[in-house]
């Protein structure tokens, strides 16, 4: 927040975990400039809906909580131009827009540009280009005279694709140094220095989590960690030190010396390193007083065996970039050699739930059913093609009969399908919506895949153009998760292994199935200066992969 009002800083990039710093920084920045330096402010959210929600749920309560702000904003309350996403008052304007709206991004000049969740922005706003650059171009007039201010915030996503990762790398890369309460040496808090115990049975004990000093090795109690963070309030640099490499005295250097304000110093002449005016901050939950270390460890342990959860934890807890290593294909023969003796009437006793998905083609429905155990261990057991014209009722009657089937474990415990999705992306969306509507009570969902760094399953359904509920699925994240799961090595006989995918001895799971499962590769591309990933088909048929991806529970 000091950087936002610093005369020598024009850009602030904050790469942080969830529920840390970001929203408060944006709110405080927007409202500071409205009250103390009245000017034109633009606050950009990933979508227009998100902008409206931010205005109602975060901005409005903040204004209401402050008598000074209440009075300031009420001055323009009766202005006809005031709306949920456009606020005007004495000398200031505050507009909230979505990154998916090129018209709003390219509107009149703004001095202050605040961009939230920038990794969730589309690759391009229509045909206009990178929404981040498009929004910040609104301040070009002010930038020319040194009065523009840019603030970007987000949790990181994938390495080499993350906008916030790219912008943090272009900054002075400040890290937070905390003083050890035992040896008094300053250091960053990293996951490598986390320690916790196990009981005699080898079970993890998250409540014993503690930071181990990287210099003296002594464990900090939680009270000592909080006290060390509290000390930063009175430190001259507040703990923030520049860590980006710089050149001085004819040599490229990694910072090891800093002045009282946290500016890195040359190891030879001891002069401050050059500063471009771009301040970058990276902060994980290890620095949070609202998140205790035990909870961070629990999140980590729960993510074991599930690449999607581990990626989320890395991004949102550690504020670190995730490196994808799963786009190079699978060994189909090795997968077929996993074949085990089970089917829909002899599922493992440890299964918890059954999910499935239907891919709709012009002349058939392709259905995959998967049984799931704890920690995402999976047993696909049915892959069936229902032939027929999806425009006619018969094939949907066949699907209805399949969904009514009852499956059993090895001891005879019965189990129905707990959740089932159907793709609306083909030519038969109307039929899919009608089928899902008729079977809503049995948890049948109309779904549509979308690319990008999105969660596999969203928190709620969207509305289709026809007004029907549709679940927008992050299929890119799903494919990364599936390929990572399929590369987990087989367990020992009788061992349960988190995330491992079993396969049955069945004609339905023969060479054709595994060729479809191995049908896509992840490829990195660049558009309008923004690096992004796409999944491309290397063989024609990919239904086994598609139906597996969105069956993930």
C-alpha positions in Angstrom: 0.0 0.0 0.0 3.0 2.3 0.5 4.1 1.5 -3.0 0.7 2.6 -4.4 1.3 6.1 -3.1 5.1 6.2 -3.7 6.2 8.8 -6.3 8.9 6.6 -7.7 6.6 3.6 -8.3 4.2 3.4 -11.2 3.4 -0.3 -11.3 2.6 -2.7 -8.5 2.3 -6.5 -9.1 1.1 -8.7 -6.3 1.4 -12.5 -6.7 -0.3 -13.9 -3.6 -2.2 -16.9 -2.2 -5.9 -16.8 -1.8 -7.5 -14.7 1.0 -4.3 -12.7 1.2 -3.8 -9.0 0.6 -5.2 -8.7 -2.9 -8.8 -7.6 -2.5 -8.0 -5.2 0.4 -5.2 -3.7 -1.7 -7.5 -3.0 -4.7 -10.4 -1.7 -2.5 -8.1 0.6 -0.5 -6.3 1.8 -3.6 -9.6 2.6 -5.5 -11.1 4.4 -2.5 -7.9 6.3 -1.6 -7.8 7.9 -5.0 -11.5 8.7 -4.9 -11.2 10.5 -1.6 -7.6 11.9 -1.4 -6.5 12.3 -5.0 -9.8 12.5 -6.9 -9.3 11.1 -10.4 -10.5 8.6 -13.0 -10.2 5.0 -11.7 -10.8 1.8 -13.6 -11.1 -1.5 -11.8 -11.0 -4.6 -14.0 -12.4 -8.0 -13.1 -12.3 -11.2 -15.3 -15.9 -10.8 -16.4 -18.7 -8.2 -16.3 -20.6 -10.5 -13.9 -17.6 -10.6 -11.6 -17.3 -6.8 -11.8 -21.0 -6.4 -10.7 -20.5 -8.9 -7.9 -17.4 -7.1 -6.7 -19.3 -3.8 -6.6 -22.2 -5.3 -4.6 -20.3 -7.6 -2.3 -17.0 -5.8 -1.7 -17.1 -2.2 -2.7 -20.5 -1.2 -1.4 -19.9 -2.7 2.1 -16.6 -0.9 2.3 -18.2 2.4 1.4 -21.0 1.8 3.9 -18.5 1.0 6.7 -16.8 4.4 6.4 -18.7 7.7 7.3 -16.2 9.7 5.2 -16.7 7.5 2.1 -20.5 7.3 2.6 -20.7 11.1 2.5 -18.3 11.2 -0.5 -20.2 8.7 -2.6 -23.7 10.0 -1.6 -22.7 13.4 -3.1 -23.1 11.8 -6.5 -25.8 9.3 -5.5 -28.5 11.1 -7.4 -26.4 11.5 -10.5 -28.2 9.6 -13.4 -24.9 8.3 -14.5 -24.3 6.3 -11.3 -24.9 2.6 -11.6 -23.6 -0.6 -10.0 -20.5 -0.5 -12.1 -20.1 3.3 -12.5 -19.6 5.7 -9.6 -19.1 9.4 -9.8 -18.4 12.0 -7.2 -16.6 15.3 -6.6 -13.7 15.2 -9.1 -13.6 11.4 -9.4 -15.0 8.5 -11.3 -14.8 4.8 -10.6 -15.7 2.3 -13.2 -15.8 -1.5 -12.8 -15.6 -3.5 -16.0 -15.0 -7.1 -17.2 -11.9 -8.1 -19.1 -14.1 -9.9 -21.6 -15.6 -6.5 -22.7 -13.4 -4.8 -25.3 -15.8 -1.8 -25.5 -15.5 -1.1 -21.8 -11.8 -1.6 -21.7 -11.2 0.8 -24.5 -13.4 3.6 -23.1 -12.3 7.0 -22.0 -8.9 7.7 -20.4 -8.2 6.7 -16.8 -5.3 7.6 -14.5 -5.5 4.6 -12.1 -5.8 1.1 -13.5 -6.6 -1.7 -11.0 -6.6 -5.3 -12.4 -7.8 -8.2 -10.3 -7.4 -12.0 -11.0 -5.5 -11.3 -14.2 -4.7 -14.9 -14.9 -8.5 -15.4 -15.4 -8.7 -12.9 -18.2 -9.3 -14.2 -21.7 -6.3 -14.5 -24.0 -7.9 -11.7 -26.0 -10.8 -9.2 -25.4 -12.7 -10.0 -28.6 -10.2 -9.2 -31.4 -8.6 -6.3 -29.6 -5.8 -8.2 -27.8 -4.6 -8.9 -24.3 -7.1 -7.4 -21.9 -4.4 -6.4 -19.4 -2.5 -4.3 -22.0 -5.8 -3.0 -23.4 -6.9 -1.8 -20.0 -3.6 -0.2 -19.1 -3.5 1.6 -22.5 -6.3 3.8 -21.1 -3.7 5.5 -18.9 -1.2 6.2 -21.7 -1.8 10.0 -21.5 -1.1 10.0 -17.7 1.8 7.6 -18.1 3.5 10.1 -20.5 3.6 12.7 -17.7 4.4 10.2 -14.9 1.1 10.3 -13.2 -0.4 6.9 -14.1 -0.6 4.0 -11.6 -1.1 0.3 -12.4 -1.9 -2.3 -9.8 -2.3 -6.0 -10.8 -3.1 -8.9 -8.4 -3.7 -12.6 -8.7 -2.7 -16.0 -7.5 -0.3 -17.6 -10.0 -1.2 -20.5 -12.3 0.9 -22.3 -14.9 4.6 -21.5 -15.4 5.3 -19.7 -18.7 1.6 -19.0 -19.1 0.6 -17.1 -16.0 0.2 -13.3 -16.5 0.9 -12.6 -12.9 4.0 -14.7 -13.0 5.2 -12.9 -16.1 4.5 -9.5 -14.6 6.2 -10.4 -11.3 9.3 -11.6 -13.2 9.4 -8.2 -14.8 9.3 -6.4 -11.4 12.0 -6.0 -8.8 10.7 -9.3 -7.2 10.4 -8.3 -3.6 10.2 -11.1 -1.0 9.3 -10.9 2.6 12.2 -11.4 5.1 11.3 -12.3 8.7 13.7 -12.3 11.7 14.2 -15.6 13.5 13.3 -15.3 17.2 16.2 -17.5 18.1 19.3 -16.5 16.0 17.8 -13.1 14.9 18.9 -13.8 11.3 16.5 -12.6 8.5 15.1 -15.1 6.0 12.1 -15.9 3.8 9.6 -18.4 4.9 9.5 -21.4 2.5 7.8 -24.8 2.3 11.3 -26.4 2.4 11.5 -25.3 6.0 8.2 -26.6 7.1 8.3 -29.5 9.7 5.7 -31.7 11.3 5.7 -35.0 13.2 4.1 -38.4 12.6 2.7 -40.7 15.3 4.0 -44.3 16.0 1.8 -45.6 13.2 3.2 -43.2 10.7 0.2 -41.0 10.6 0.9 -37.3 9.9 0.2 -34.8 12.7 -0.5 -31.5 11.1 -1.1 -29.8 14.4 2.7 -30.1 15.1 3.5 -28.0 12.1 6.3 -25.4 12.6 8.8 -23.3 10.7 12.4 -24.5 11.0 14.9 -21.6 10.8 17.1 -22.0 7.7 20.1 -20.8 9.6 20.0 -22.2 13.2 17.5 -25.0 12.6 15.4 -24.2 15.7 11.6 -24.7 15.3 9.4 -21.7 15.7 6.2 -22.0 17.7 3.1 -20.6 16.1 3.2 -17.8 18.7 6.8 -17.0 17.6 5.8 -16.9 14.0 3.0 -14.4 14.6 5.3 -12.3 16.8 7.9 -12.2 14.1 5.3 -11.1 11.5 4.1 -8.4 13.9 7.6 -7.1 14.2 7.6 -6.2 10.5 5.1 -3.3 11.2 7.9 -1.2 12.7 10.8 -2.3 10.5 12.1 0.4 8.1 11.6 -1.9 5.1 8.6 -3.8 6.6 10.5 -6.9 5.7 10.3 -6.4 1.9 13.5 -6.8 0.0 14.2 -6.7 -3.7 15.5 -10.0 -5.1 15.6 -9.5 -8.9 19.0 -9.8 -10.5 20.6 -6.5 -11.6 23.8 -5.2 -13.2 26.3 -2.9 -11.6 30.0 -2.4 -11.8 30.1 -4.5 -15.0 28.6 -7.5 -13.3 25.2 -9.2 -13.1 24.4 -9.8 -9.4 21.9 -11.6 -7.3 21.1 -9.4 -4.3 22.8 -10.2 -1.0 23.0 -6.7 0.5 20.1 -4.3 1.1 19.7 -0.8 2.5 17.2 0.1 5.3 14.4 0.5 2.7 15.0 -3.0 1.2 16.6 -1.7 -2.0 19.3 -4.1 -3.2 22.9 -2.9 -3.1 25.8 -3.5 -5.4 28.3 -5.8 -3.7 31.2 -3.7 -4.9 30.2 0.0 -4.8 27.3 -0.5 -2.4 25.1 1.8 -4.4 21.4 1.0 -4.8 20.5 -1.1 -7.8 18.6 0.6 -10.7 14.9 0.8 -10.1 12.4 0.9 -13.0 9.4 1.8 -10.8 7.8 -1.6 -11.0 7.4 -3.1 -7.5 6.6 -6.8 -7.3 5.4 -8.6 -4.2 5.0 -12.4 -3.6 3.3 -13.6 -0.5 2.2 -17.1 0.6 0.0 -18.3 3.4 3.1 -19.0 5.4 3.1 -15.2 6.1 -0.6 -15.1 7.0 -1.8 -14.5 10.5 -5.3 -15.6 9.5 -4.1 -19.0 8.3 -2.3 -21.3 10.7 0.4 -23.6 9.5 -1.5 -26.7 10.6 -4.2 -25.9 8.0 -1.7 -25.4 5.3 -0.2 -28.8 6.0 -3.7 -30.4 6.0 -4.3 -28.9 2.5 -1.0 -30.3 1.3 -1.7 -33.8 2.7 -5.2 -33.8 1.2 -3.8 -33.0 -2.2 -1.4 -35.9 -2.3 -2.2 -38.2 -5.2 -4.5 -35.7 -6.9 -2.5 -33.5 -9.4 -5.4 -31.0 -9.7 -5.5 -30.4 -5.9 -1.7 -30.3 -5.6 -1.6 -27.7 -8.4 -4.3 -25.6 -6.7 -2.5 -25.8 -3.4 0.8 -24.8 -5.0 -0.8 -21.8 -6.6 -3.1 -20.7 -3.8 -1.2 -21.6 -0.7 2.4 -21.2 -1.7 1.8 -18.5 -4.4 4.1 -20.5 -6.7 3.9 -21.3 -10.3 2.9 -24.8 -11.3 5.1 -26.5 -13.9 3.1 -28.8 -16.2 4.9 -32.1 -17.1 2.1 -34.1 -18.6 1.7 -33.3 -22.2 4.0 -35.9 -23.8 1.6 -38.8 -24.1 1.1 -42.2 -22.4 2.4 -45.7 -22.7 -0.8 -47.4 -24.0 0.6 -51.0 -23.6 1.6 -50.3 -20.0 -2.0 -49.1 -19.3 -3.5 -52.2 -20.8 -1.2 -54.4 -18.7 -2.9 -52.9 -15.6 -6.0 -55.0 -16.3 -7.6 -56.4 -13.1 -10.5 -58.7 -12.5 -13.5 -56.5 -11.6 -16.6 -55.3 -13.3 -19.9 -53.5 -12.5 -21.0 -56.5 -10.4 -17.7 -56.9 -8.5 -16.4 -53.4 -7.7 -13.9 -53.0 -4.9 -15.5 -52.7 -1.4 -13.6 -49.4 -0.8 -15.5 -47.4 -3.5 -17.4 -44.3 -2.3 -19.2 -43.1 -5.3 -19.9 -43.6 -9.0 -19.8 -40.9 -11.6 -20.2 -40.9 -15.4 -20.3 -38.8 -18.5 -21.9 -39.0 -22.0 -20.3 -37.6 -25.1 -23.0 -36.9 -27.8 -22.1 -37.7 -31.4 -24.2 -37.4 -34.5 -25.1 -41.1 -34.6 -24.4 -42.3 -31.0 -23.9 -41.6 -27.4 -20.6 -42.7 -25.8 -20.8 -43.3 -22.0 -18.1 -43.9 -19.4 -18.7 -44.9 -15.8 -16.1 -44.6 -13.1 -16.1 -45.8 -9.4 -14.1 -43.7 -7.0 -12.4 -44.5 -3.7 -10.8 -42.2 -1.2 -8.1 -39.7 -2.3 -9.2 -39.9 -6.0 -8.3 -43.6 -6.6 -10.4 -44.6 -9.6 -11.9 -47.8 -11.2 -13.3 -47.2 -14.7 -15.7 -50.2 -15.2 -18.0 -49.4 -18.1 -17.5 -47.9 -21.5 -20.5 -48.3 -23.7 -21.6 -46.9 -27.1 -25.3 -46.4 -27.5 -26.0 -46.3 -31.3 -28.9 -44.1 -32.5 -29.9 -40.7 -33.7 -29.8 -38.2 -30.8 -32.6 -36.3 -32.5 -34.9 -39.3 -31.9 -36.1 -40.5 -28.5 -34.9 -44.1 -28.6 -31.2 -43.5 -27.8 -32.2 -41.4 -24.9 -34.5 -44.2 -23.6 -31.4 -46.4 -23.8 -29.4 -44.0 -21.8 -32.2 -43.7 -19.3 -32.1 -47.5 -18.8 -28.3 -47.5 -18.3 -28.6 -44.8 -15.7 -31.2 -46.9 -13.8 -28.8 -49.8 -13.5 -27.6 -50.9 -10.1 -24.0 -51.9 -9.6 -22.4 -53.9 -6.8 -19.2 -54.4 -4.8 -17.5 -57.7 -4.3 -19.6 -58.3 -1.1 -22.9 -57.4 -2.9 -23.3 -53.8 -1.6 -25.5 -52.0 -4.2 -24.6 -48.7 -5.7 -26.3 -46.4 -8.1 -24.7 -43.7 -10.3 -24.4 -40.6 -8.0 -23.7 -37.9 -10.6 -23.8 -37.9 -14.4 -22.9 -35.2 -17.0 -23.8 -34.9 -20.7 -22.0 -32.7 -23.2 -24.1 -30.0 -24.8 -21.4 -28.9 -27.3 -22.6 -30.8 -30.3 -25.7 -30.5 -32.5 -28.2 -31.8 -29.9 -28.1 -29.3 -27.1 -31.9 -29.0 -26.9 -32.2 -32.8 -26.4 -29.5 -32.7 -23.7 -31.1 -29.9 -21.8 -34.5 -31.7 -21.9 -33.0 -35.0 -20.7 -31.1 -33.3 -17.9 -34.3 -31.4 -16.9 -36.3 -34.6 -16.7 -33.6 -36.3 -14.6 -32.5 -33.4 -12.4 -33.5 -35.3 -9.3 -31.0 -38.0 -10.2 -28.2 -35.5 -10.5 -27.9 -35.5 -14.3 -26.2 -32.3 -15.5 -26.0 -30.6 -18.8 -22.3 -29.6 -19.3 -20.1 -27.7 -21.7 -16.3 -27.7 -21.8 -14.2 -24.5 -22.0 -10.4 -24.1 -22.2 -8.1 -22.0 -20.0 -6.8 -22.2 -16.4 -10.2 -22.9 -14.9 -11.3 -25.4 -12.2 -12.7 -28.7 -13.6 -16.0 -28.2 -11.9 -17.3 -24.6 -11.2 -19.0 -23.7 -8.0 -22.3 -23.2 -9.7 -24.1 -23.6 -13.0 -24.3 -20.9 -15.6 -27.3 -20.1 -17.9 -27.3 -21.1 -21.5 -28.6 -18.9 -24.3 -31.9 -20.8 -24.0 -32.1 -20.1 -20.2 -31.2 -23.7 -19.2 -28.6 -24.4 -16.4 -25.3 -25.5 -17.9 -22.1 -26.4 -16.0 -19.1 -24.9 -17.7 -16.2 -27.3 -17.2 -12.5 -26.5 -17.2 -11.5 -29.3 -19.6 -7.8 -28.2 -19.9 -7.4 -28.6 -16.2 -9.2 -31.9 -16.4 -6.9 -33.3 -19.1 -3.8 -32.3 -17.1 -5.2 -34.0 -14.1 -6.1 -37.2 -16.0 -2.8 -37.5 -17.7 -1.0 -36.9 -14.4 -3.1 -39.6 -12.7 -2.4 -42.1 -15.5 1.3 -41.7 -15.0 1.2 -42.7 -11.3 3.1 -46.0 -10.9 1.1 -49.1 -9.9 0.6 -49.9 -6.2 1.9 -53.0 -4.4 -0.6 -55.9 -4.3 -3.5 -55.0 -2.0 -2.2 -51.4 -1.5 -4.4 -48.4 -1.8 -2.7 -45.6 -3.8 -4.1 -42.0 -4.0 -4.9 -40.9 -7.5 -4.1 -44.2 -9.2 -6.4 -45.4 -12.0 -7.2 -49.1 -12.3 -8.6 -50.7 -15.4 -10.7 -53.9 -15.8 -10.3 -57.0 -18.0 -12.9 -56.2 -20.5 -13.4 -55.9 -24.3 -14.7 -52.4 -23.7 -11.3 -51.4 -22.4 -9.2 -52.7 -25.3 -6.6 -51.1 -27.6 -9.2 -48.7 -29.2 -10.2 -47.3 -25.7 -6.5 -46.7 -24.8 -5.8 -45.0 -28.1 -8.7 -42.6 -27.5 -7.5 -42.1 -23.9 -4.0 -41.1 -25.3 -5.5 -38.9 -28.1 -4.4 -35.4 -27.1 -1.2 -33.5 -26.4 -0.7 -30.2 -24.7 0.8 -27.5 -26.9 2.0 -24.0 -25.9 1.1 -21.1 -28.3 1.4 -17.4 -28.3 -1.3 -14.8 -29.3 -1.1 -11.0 -28.9 2.0 -11.5 -26.8 0.2 -13.8 -24.3 1.4 -17.4 -23.9 -1.3 -20.0 -23.5 -1.9 -23.7 -23.8 -4.2 -25.7 -26.1 -4.8 -29.4 -26.3 -4.6 -30.8 -29.8 -5.8 -34.2 -31.1 -3.2 -36.5 -32.4 -5.7 -39.2 -33.4 -9.3 -38.7 -34.7 -11.2 -40.3 -31.8 -11.0 -38.8 -28.3 -14.3 -39.8 -26.6 -12.7 -42.0 -24.0 -10.5 -39.0 -22.8 -13.4 -36.5 -22.9 -15.7 -38.8 -20.9 -13.0 -39.5 -18.4 -12.0 -35.9 -17.9 -15.4 -34.7 -16.8 -16.3 -37.8 -14.8 -13.7 -36.7 -12.2 -15.6 -36.3 -9.0 
